[in-house]
């Protein structure tokens, strides 16, 4: 029997918002929404100082490549973070992975690969989305699960009765 919003039959759904610093897993299951935050230990990228020194003895176009000191270490941390997040995603849920950079695409690819290895058939949707509030995540989760937005009662504005 459906609840007051007609959501009893909605499929279990997980929405993951992720960047290199944090992941938020929002899940819809049996009429209940839950949100879990996972902090990352990925070190930040080193920013360029925009200062380039030139040696008069080196011809233009020559010289060494860009410095990527620390980048392999960062990528190892990122791989562990993505694995930890992927392990928290239920196998049978509908899945949407969103985020501001490319980390969400890496996670979606990793989950899709795991699904293929285990012969699971599910669509993993992705979208490039900036930073969002918990309320926006909850609304997007409900949309992904196929849950209609709650209807406002006539005469109410932002939850307060009009006088």
C-alpha positions as CSV (number, residue, x, y, z in Angstrom):
1,X,0.0,0.0,0.0
2,X,1.5,3.4,-1.0
3,X,2.2,6.0,1.7
4,X,0.8,9.5,1.6
5,X,3.2,10.5,-1.3
6,X,2.6,7.3,-3.3
7,X,6.1,6.2,-2.8
8,X,5.9,2.7,-1.4
9,X,6.6,1.1,-4.8
10,X,9.6,3.3,-5.7
11,X,12.7,1.3,-6.5
12,X,15.7,1.5,-4.1
13,X,17.9,4.3,-5.4
14,X,21.3,5.7,-4.4
15,X,22.6,9.1,-5.4
16,X,26.3,9.8,-4.9
17,X,27.6,13.4,-4.9
18,X,31.4,13.2,-4.9
19,X,34.6,15.2,-5.3
20,X,38.1,14.5,-4.2
21,X,37.4,15.8,-0.6
22,X,34.1,14.1,0.3
23,X,31.3,11.9,-0.9
24,X,27.7,12.0,0.1
25,X,25.6,8.9,-0.4
26,X,21.9,9.6,-0.4
27,X,19.7,6.5,-0.4
28,X,16.0,5.9,-0.8
29,X,14.8,2.6,0.5
30,X,11.3,1.5,1.8
31,X,10.0,5.0,2.1
32,X,13.0,6.3,4.0
33,X,15.8,8.7,2.9
34,X,19.2,8.4,4.5
35,X,22.4,10.4,3.9
36,X,26.0,9.4,4.7
37,X,29.1,11.5,4.4
38,X,32.5,10.0,3.7
39,X,35.5,12.2,4.2
40,X,38.5,11.6,1.9
41,X,42.2,11.6,2.8
42,X,43.2,12.6,-0.8
43,X,45.9,15.4,-0.5
44,X,45.0,18.6,-2.4
45,X,46.6,19.3,-5.8
46,X,49.6,21.5,-5.7
47,X,48.8,24.9,-7.2
48,X,51.2,26.5,-9.6
49,X,52.8,29.7,-8.5
50,X,52.6,31.0,-12.0
51,X,56.3,32.0,-11.9
52,X,58.5,30.4,-14.5
53,X,62.2,30.9,-14.5
54,X,64.1,30.7,-17.8
55,X,67.7,29.6,-18.2
56,X,69.4,31.6,-20.9
57,X,71.4,28.4,-21.9
58,X,68.2,26.4,-22.7
59,X,66.6,26.8,-26.1
60,X,62.8,27.5,-26.2
61,X,60.8,24.3,-26.4
62,X,63.4,22.3,-24.7
63,X,63.9,21.2,-21.1
64,X,62.1,18.8,-18.9
65,X,58.4,18.2,-18.4
66,X,56.1,19.6,-15.8
67,X,56.7,18.6,-12.2
68,X,54.3,15.9,-11.0
69,X,56.0,15.3,-7.7
70,X,53.3,14.0,-5.3
71,X,50.8,13.2,-8.0
72,X,51.2,9.4,-7.9
73,X,50.7,9.6,-4.1
74,X,47.6,11.6,-4.6
75,X,46.2,9.1,-7.2
76,X,46.8,6.2,-4.8
77,X,44.8,8.0,-2.1
78,X,42.1,8.8,-4.7
79,X,41.9,5.1,-5.8
80,X,41.5,4.0,-2.2
81,X,38.8,6.7,-1.6
82,X,36.8,5.6,-4.7
83,X,37.0,2.0,-3.7
84,X,35.7,2.8,-0.2
85,X,32.8,4.7,-1.7
86,X,32.0,2.0,-4.2
87,X,31.9,-0.6,-1.5
88,X,29.1,1.4,0.3
89,X,26.8,1.4,-2.8
90,X,24.2,-1.3,-2.7
91,X,24.4,-3.8,-5.6
92,X,20.7,-3.7,-6.6
93,X,20.0,0.0,-6.4
94,X,19.3,2.4,-9.2
95,X,22.4,4.6,-9.2
96,X,23.2,8.2,-10.1
97,X,26.7,9.6,-9.6
98,X,27.1,13.4,-9.7
99,X,29.8,15.9,-8.8
100,X,31.7,19.1,-9.8
101,X,34.9,17.6,-11.4
102,X,35.9,14.3,-13.0
103,X,36.0,12.2,-9.8
104,X,32.3,11.4,-10.2
105,X,33.1,10.0,-13.7
106,X,35.9,7.8,-12.3
107,X,33.5,6.4,-9.6
108,X,30.8,5.7,-12.2
109,X,33.2,3.9,-14.4
110,X,34.6,1.9,-11.5
111,X,31.0,0.8,-10.4
112,X,30.1,0.0,-14.0
113,X,33.2,-2.2,-14.3
114,X,32.3,-4.0,-11.1
115,X,28.8,-4.5,-12.3
116,X,30.1,-6.1,-15.5
117,X,32.5,-8.4,-13.6
118,X,29.7,-9.6,-11.4
119,X,27.1,-9.8,-14.2
120,X,24.9,-7.2,-12.7
121,X,22.7,-5.2,-15.1
122,X,22.0,-1.7,-14.0
123,X,22.3,1.7,-15.6
124,X,24.8,4.0,-13.9
125,X,23.8,7.6,-14.7
126,X,26.2,10.5,-14.3
127,X,25.9,14.3,-14.3
128,X,28.2,17.2,-13.9
129,X,26.8,19.1,-10.9
130,X,28.4,21.8,-8.7
131,X,28.1,22.0,-5.0
132,X,24.6,21.3,-3.7
133,X,22.8,21.5,-0.4
134,X,21.3,18.5,1.5
135,X,17.8,19.6,0.5
136,X,18.9,19.8,-3.2
137,X,20.4,16.3,-2.9
138,X,17.3,14.9,-1.3
139,X,15.1,16.4,-4.1
140,X,17.4,15.0,-6.8
141,X,17.3,11.6,-5.1
142,X,13.5,11.6,-5.0
143,X,13.4,12.6,-8.7
144,X,15.9,9.7,-9.5
145,X,13.7,7.3,-7.6
146,X,10.6,8.4,-9.4
147,X,9.0,9.9,-6.4
148,X,6.7,12.8,-7.1
149,X,7.5,16.0,-5.2
150,X,5.4,16.6,-2.1
151,X,2.3,18.7,-2.8
152,X,1.9,22.0,-1.0
153,X,-1.4,22.6,0.7
154,X,-3.3,25.5,-0.6
155,X,-2.6,28.7,1.2
156,X,0.8,27.8,2.5
157,X,4.0,29.5,1.7
158,X,7.3,27.8,2.7
159,X,5.5,25.7,5.3
160,X,3.8,28.6,7.1
161,X,0.0,29.3,6.8
162,X,-1.0,32.5,5.2
163,X,-3.0,34.9,7.3
